[in-house]
Amino acid sequence: MAKTADVEMVSIPRHFYESLLETLEVLSDKSEIESIMRGIQDIRKKRTYSEEDFLEMYEDLV
């Protein structure tokens, strides 16, 4: 007699499922991961601006 596998199902809202698929897609893309790592390095080395500082600089240009 063949043994049947236990099957479990999980039900989640569509937007959570789509978000999970998008996350998996990003994590499987080496260039995306490298970009994320560069961004993290920029933050650690203080090479970023707050939204407030950026908007202030932008207003000075306009």
MARMAR-900167 format. One record per residue: x, z, y of N, C-alpha, C in turn; residue in three letters. Coordinates in steps of 0.001 Angstrom, whole numbers, plus 500000, padded with zeros to 6 digits. Layout:
N
+--------+--------+--------+--------+--------+--------+--------+--------+--------+---------+
!   n_px !   n_pz !   n_py !  ca_px !  ca_pz !  ca_py !   c_px !   c_pz !   c_py ! residuo !
+--------+--------+--------+--------+--------+--------+--------+--------+--------+---------+
!      X !      Z !      Y !      X !      Z !      Y !      X !      Z !      Y !     ALA !
...
+--------+--------+--------+--------+--------+--------+--------+--------+--------+---------+
END
This chain:
62
+--------+--------+--------+--------+--------+--------+--------+--------+--------+---------+
!   n_px !   n_pz !   n_py !  ca_px !  ca_pz !  ca_py !   c_px !   c_pz !   c_py ! residuo !
+--------+--------+--------+--------+--------+--------+--------+--------+--------+---------+
! 500838 ! 500000 ! 498828 ! 500000 ! 500000 ! 500000 ! 500895 ! 500000 ! 501252 !     MET !
! 500619 ! 499107 ! 502212 ! 501403 ! 499000 ! 503434 ! 501028 ! 500116 ! 504398 !     ALA !
! 502041 ! 500681 ! 505017 ! 501817 ! 501759 ! 505978 ! 501587 ! 501130 ! 507361 !     LYS !
! 500558 ! 501534 ! 508041 ! 500294 ! 501003 ! 509378 ! 501009 ! 501851 ! 510414 !     THR !
! 501477 ! 501183 ! 511442 ! 502180 ! 501890 ! 512520 ! 501178 ! 502597 ! 513414 !     ALA !
! 501586 ! 503731 ! 513924 ! 500746 ! 504423 ! 514904 ! 500791 ! 503630 ! 516201 !     ASP !
! 499636 ! 503415 ! 516765 ! 499551 ! 502669 ! 518017 ! 498994 ! 503584 ! 519082 !     VAL !
! 499694 ! 503658 ! 520199 ! 499222 ! 504441 ! 521332 ! 499058 ! 503514 ! 522512 !     GLU !
! 498074 ! 503775 ! 523321 ! 497833 ! 502974 ! 524514 ! 497879 ! 503881 ! 525730 !     MET !
! 498310 ! 503305 ! 526828 ! 498320 ! 504018 ! 528100 ! 497549 ! 503166 ! 529088 !     VAL !
! 496687 ! 503771 ! 529818 ! 495913 ! 503056 ! 530824 ! 496330 ! 503563 ! 532200 !     SER !
! 496781 ! 502629 ! 533042 ! 497184 ! 502990 ! 534403 ! 496577 ! 501978 ! 535360 !     ILE !
! 496396 ! 502363 ! 536611 ! 495864 ! 501418 ! 537598 ! 496780 ! 500195 ! 537733 !     PRO !
! 496168 ! 499060 ! 538024 ! 496906 ! 497800 ! 538126 ! 498075 ! 497888 ! 539107 !     ARG !
! 497881 ! 498518 ! 540277 ! 498968 ! 498556 ! 541264 ! 500175 ! 499338 ! 540740 !     HIS !
! 499948 ! 500371 ! 539909 ! 501072 ! 501084 ! 539309 ! 501796 ! 500186 ! 538309 !     PHE !
! 501031 ! 499450 ! 537532 ! 501610 ! 498534 ! 536542 ! 502438 ! 497453 ! 537235 !     TYR !
! 501872 ! 496853 ! 538290 ! 502593 ! 495806 ! 539015 ! 503852 ! 496359 ! 539677 !     GLU !
! 503776 ! 497581 ! 540178 ! 504943 ! 498220 ! 540778 ! 506029 ! 498444 ! 539735 !     SER !
! 505626 ! 498857 ! 538547 ! 506575 ! 499059 ! 537451 ! 507254 ! 497747 ! 537072 !     LEU !
! 506484 ! 496673 ! 536980 ! 507067 ! 495368 ! 536666 ! 508056 ! 494927 ! 537740 !     LEU !
! 507699 ! 495152 ! 539000 ! 508596 ! 494784 ! 540100 ! 509890 ! 495597 ! 540040 !     GLU !
! 509779 ! 496883 ! 539751 ! 510965 ! 497734 ! 539622 ! 511863 ! 497238 ! 538497 !     THR !
! 511271 ! 496910 ! 537367 ! 512057 ! 496398 ! 536240 ! 512747 ! 495090 ! 536600 !     LEU !
! 512057 ! 494241 ! 537357 ! 512640 ! 492967 ! 537782 ! 513849 ! 493199 ! 538682 !     GLU !
! 513722 ! 494120 ! 539634 ! 514837 ! 494428 ! 540543 ! 516004 ! 495004 ! 539757 !     VAL !
! 515716 ! 495946 ! 538869 ! 516791 ! 496595 ! 538116 ! 517498 ! 495650 ! 537157 !     LEU !
! 516858 ! 494551 ! 536805 ! 517493 ! 493599 ! 535888 ! 518287 ! 492529 ! 536638 !     SER !
! 518247 ! 492555 ! 537975 ! 518937 ! 491548 ! 538792 ! 520223 ! 492156 ! 539349 !     ASP !
! 521361 ! 491697 ! 538837 ! 522657 ! 492269 ! 539220 ! 522910 ! 492174 ! 540723 !     LYS !
! 522558 ! 491057 ! 541342 ! 522809 ! 490911 ! 542777 ! 521941 ! 491866 ! 543591 !     SER !
! 520719 ! 492136 ! 543126 ! 519861 ! 493109 ! 543808 ! 520474 ! 494501 ! 543745 !     GLU !
! 520977 ! 494866 ! 542584 ! 521597 ! 496186 ! 542419 ! 522826 ! 496308 ! 543315 !     ILE !
! 523622 ! 495240 ! 543396 ! 524803 ! 495264 ! 544270 ! 524396 ! 495440 ! 545721 !     GLU !
! 523316 ! 494774 ! 546148 ! 522822 ! 494933 ! 547519 ! 522356 ! 496355 ! 547779 !     SER !
! 521661 ! 496929 ! 546826 ! 521202 ! 498311 ! 546960 ! 522405 ! 499247 ! 547077 !     ILE !
! 523422 ! 499026 ! 546259 ! 524615 ! 499873 ! 546298 ! 525334 ! 499739 ! 547640 !     MET !
! 525405 ! 498514 ! 548195 ! 526022 ! 498337 ! 549518 ! 525231 ! 499086 ! 550577 !     ARG !
! 523904 ! 499053 ! 550467 ! 523066 ! 499781 ! 551410 ! 523305 ! 501277 ! 551334 !     GLY !
! 523437 ! 501793 ! 550134 ! 523720 ! 503226 ! 549957 ! 525071 ! 503580 ! 550574 !     ILE !
! 526075 ! 502707 ! 550381 ! 527393 ! 502945 ! 550990 ! 527284 ! 502936 ! 552514 !     GLN !
! 526490 ! 502011 ! 553065 ! 526295 ! 501968 ! 554519 ! 525704 ! 503280 ! 555023 !     ASP !
! 524726 ! 503807 ! 554301 ! 524112 ! 505077 ! 554703 ! 525139 ! 506197 ! 554649 !     ILE !
! 525897 ! 506267 ! 553566 ! 526895 ! 507337 ! 553417 ! 527983 ! 507265 ! 554479 !     ARG !
! 528332 ! 506042 ! 554912 ! 529394 ! 505860 ! 555904 ! 528840 ! 505792 ! 557325 !     LYS !
! 527569 ! 506195 ! 557473 ! 526926 ! 506266 ! 558791 ! 526922 ! 504913 ! 559506 !     LYS !
! 526733 ! 503825 ! 558763 ! 526677 ! 502490 ! 559359 ! 525230 ! 502013 ! 559495 !     ARG !
! 524325 ! 502951 ! 559723 ! 522912 ! 502626 ! 559882 ! 522376 ! 503284 ! 561146 !     THR !
! 521196 ! 502861 ! 561571 ! 520550 ! 503418 ! 562739 ! 519170 ! 503928 ! 562344 !     TYR !
! 518730 ! 504965 ! 563018 ! 517358 ! 505423 ! 562817 ! 516419 ! 504388 ! 563427 !     SER !
! 515168 ! 504433 ! 563024 ! 514181 ! 503504 ! 563592 ! 514090 ! 503704 ! 565103 !     GLU !
! 514119 ! 504954 ! 565531 ! 514042 ! 505258 ! 566962 ! 515214 ! 504651 ! 567720 !     GLU !
! 516435 ! 504820 ! 567208 ! 517623 ! 504248 ! 567856 ! 517551 ! 502720 ! 567880 !     ASP !
! 517109 ! 502140 ! 566778 ! 517011 ! 500690 ! 566711 ! 516025 ! 500170 ! 567753 !     PHE !
! 514859 ! 500780 ! 567834 ! 513857 ! 500324 ! 568794 ! 514348 ! 500488 ! 570220 !     LEU !
! 515090 ! 501544 ! 570468 ! 515666 ! 501760 ! 571789 ! 516661 ! 500642 ! 572128 !     GLU !
! 517527 ! 500304 ! 571183 ! 518498 ! 499220 ! 571388 ! 517766 ! 497898 ! 571595 !     MET !
! 516703 ! 497668 ! 570815 ! 515949 ! 496430 ! 570915 ! 515300 ! 496307 ! 572284 !     TYR !
! 514730 ! 497398 ! 572774 ! 514096 ! 497380 ! 574096 ! 515124 ! 497048 ! 575170 !     GLU !
! 516349 ! 497521 ! 575034 ! 517398 ! 497230 ! 576011 ! 517765 ! 495755 ! 576008 !     ASP !
! 517573 ! 495061 ! 574883 ! 517894 ! 493641 ! 574806 ! 516816 ! 492754 ! 575388 !     LEU !
! 515598 ! 493259 ! 575410 ! 514458 ! 492433 ! 575862 ! 514274 ! 492503 ! 577328 !     VAL !
+--------+--------+--------+--------+--------+--------+--------+--------+--------+---------+
END
